[in-house]
Amino acid sequence: MRLRQIALVGQDLAAATADIVDVLGLGEAYADPGVGKFGLTNAVWPVGDTFLEVVTPLQPGTTAGRLLEKRGGDGGYMVILQVDDIAVARGHIHAAGARVIEQVDVKDKVSMSHIHPKDIGGAILSVDQMIPRENWEWGGPDWRRNVRTDVSAAVVGGELQGDDPEGMARRWATVLGLTAEPFAAGWRIALDGGELRFVAATDGRGEGLSVFDVAVRDPEAVRNRARTRNCLVPDGGVVLCGTRVRLIQA
């Protein structure tokens, strides 16, 4: 099981796009028309063969809009994991008693299930199978042409915060059929080439996806890019679309 895409929610898609493209050195984004049925518009960038997305509400009453209000601004929205056997993944979801709020099956192309965030905590979780495996439907038909890896190589992790990080980690692990283990700052679930971490909420924003990890060629150069766009916070951290970016040496 692999982390393939992280989605953020922002009130101003153009502003978030300008910061993300410049700081992470990304190429052209894809606007997925499929999110329109949820009352959203979006931008999806390839980061190597992983993806970063920002969604923005177009109308009142959307899940994304409610999250913006609940957490007091831009932030994390969704975690999308790629699986090799959607039937097995759905079996774990069903056994765990988690609700599926959106399901898609296109024969010989894509299958996915979105899990209700109230049944796992922290964020919307999706498990997706692609045929062929290297494809990624949500990145658009020409995503490979938009790949730039001179600055950023891949999205490799995410961090979810809450009042009970152990309970959240164990719940995610049960729903995914994986194992949660403790680490210095909380709990973690290991993935192929990455991880999900679960920590205590200490920033006053409550439960949510608070950090995503990006493997970059030169972390200091990325921090300099962030500084010029006022995306560098006093402790030296990079924040994009209300979400802290953990820079990993590629």
Steps between C-alpha positions, in 0.01 A plus 500: 500500500644832390428867565425633153325834560448762771219753464479838672209742520549871435271800477699658214613248240704751302696613805564144616610405149750785476663406830507124437638522147772745595611347830492135391604565139206315347375491142157559352193397699200300382147623577291188559142561379382209714519704821228731370230265627627567853473877447876539464768611261857375532857479379705178500878496453723200440793484742701227333233231468317613815253789515407811692153652469324814622120517499295819536124520562289661228175504695370496859443177688792294374701266722811698407333828595390365837855385566635849421260642758562231761879529489514876454651512152699307242636158589512129432203327340558147371740206488491269196672163524560272204425129542559203272174321581195716563290200602736422787512867602121523500485184705705668775277809485185291530640288783591816690145635464616820328258677268585553133373839388608483134585202283609477137564195283601538136590160357868453412575858603432614856323401821487710814321531833483815715461434873297729723739714706285459812564126485879534505584855616731763361417512129313339216680180405479340156634163387549482123604232252624598155532286188776504396662556839720791388199699377336771711154601385476810719815652351348530154590330171823695447642516852835350398565802278459728803755324722789713625737342749789746516366640830249248640512125443198349678231534765603240756300549818226668695430588861158507663433663834230447758419463868561123494780427253534138609130435453500671161806305385352170609173580326675588173708184528191284553317656205808454278597154620839631614685543830549812711814535709622761748781743424652788696228757426195275468398208279575407141384269221772393259417508128694398191759775472340725761289528814203652677557648845247575775581761762330712766331821384685793657436792263143580600358394162364166614500171317631487145774438246765745620821402318603340172850378418677580174833353392701792356842532339618793716296577815678829565430621147132418549500696826650794315225477239244493782659803666459713189127417491444549875435126539776452758384514863722625787622154601632441147213284384334525160121545487298463179122533484482507880691172531853446622738336253759262640800508268677166457836479327444316171 
